[in-house]
């Protein structure tokens, strides 16, 4: 191979250029690392969980058409709506930025459309959090779409149960995927029985493994009726009680008794464990149209056959919550 010789002047130029390239490369690496750390805190958990590989980190500051990237707090607002609508936690949608759980995409779309805030009909008639046009999707009504849960339920229908987001493809939802995922797994949810009208409550006087879960009159300020959605992309969520964590500093979750599966089987508190399938739950969305009640069934992943049920014969404060064979038409298994 022929060896090329350079004179002193050429060598000086080459050295200067090489130094400049090193400086630029280092600056770019620092900026890239900083952006990645800010935007995608859930990627590692997702990959450790064994789910499909997520897309690349979302660039910080990339604006969506209607004014920018949403916030985690905004994502937390629409996460419970999407969960009760029945968007899947463990079925994936292939976005231009990689595969994401359908519920994460649903939240990202809501952030792009309205920042997860109520939105009156615009000039085109698009209404509500997911900006749906009633005239394009009969028999849904504009009045229904102005109600948050109805809007979420209809978004699930329009998106073919979360499998087709083409109607929203041009609205910049991809830049919100990272924020949507963070908001989902830090949101809180409350569950009100359609049949009894009472709420799912953890007994504050009986905290620990086997502690009581019962019905209680709904009170939005009662933290024992609030549950963190805990999990990682690709797995069914567990529900950690907010009141116990805030007041006792311990993590206890909603659990179906694995030794007592069937009608009347126990539901109780147990130390949170994301890998415990008896603490994992999935929502069966009702696909209701023109109703602001979710009426969502909550299925136990561990038992595979029973659902969360409020005793219809014993209503009120302290009344039982138990397992029962899943029946989506049973109002005592429907949760709003």
Secondary structure, 3 states (H helix, E strand, C coil): CCCCCCCHHHHHHHHHHHHHHHHHHHHHHHHHHHHHHHHCCCHHHHHHCCCCCCCCCCCCCCCCCCCCCCCHHHHHHHHHHHHHHCCCCCCEEEECCEEEEHHHHHHHHHHHHHCCCCCCCCCCCEECCCCEEHHHCCCCCHHHHCCHHHHHHHHHHHCCCCCCCHHHHHHCHHHHHHHHHHHHCCCEECCEECCCCCEEEECCCCCCCCCEEEEECCCCCCHHHCEEEECCCCCCEEEEEHHHHHHHCCCEEEEECCCCCCCCCEEEEEECCCCCHHHCEEEECCCCCCCCCCCEEEEECCCCCEEEEECCCCCCCCCEEEEEECCCCCHHHEEC
